[in-house]
């Protein structure tokens, strides 16, 4: 018998669980050395006066086994908002049960419900299982686009330049 998977929005009470998922994802992606997030920072960013992102949990028997962290962006070409999926992670012992797909279905429904024109995300080029999974859902790889990032000293230096 398959356990029922439910999807629910995170609450402020869930901040420690959110941080644990972020750390688990970073370990999977071999990037744990880059995680500097704190519970206080997440609490403010997700549930403070101006929330910057949202989190949804996939749960089995009320226990979170997967999460998605996302936020709105905007497409000037479409003239409509979109949803950017920053993180999607399912705990290893819960994989193979359709939980990742359930989270993406929930996100797609949320995007449509909110009048968004697209749902997008990035994936590491070595993560073949994820790439195959996304392609099987009908997602297209936008290989002609390359992501740029400013962080740390480069961001601060640019902010201080004229």
Buried (B, 14 or more C-beta within 10 A) or exposed (E): EEEEBEBBEBEEEBBEBBBBBBEBBBEBBEEEEEEEBEEEEBBBBBBEEEEEBBBBBBBBEEEBBBBBBBBBEEEEEEEEBBBBBBBBBBBEEBEEBBBBBBBBEBBBEBBEEEEBBBBBBEBEEEEEEBBEBBEEEEBEEEEEEEEEEEEEEEEEEEEEEE
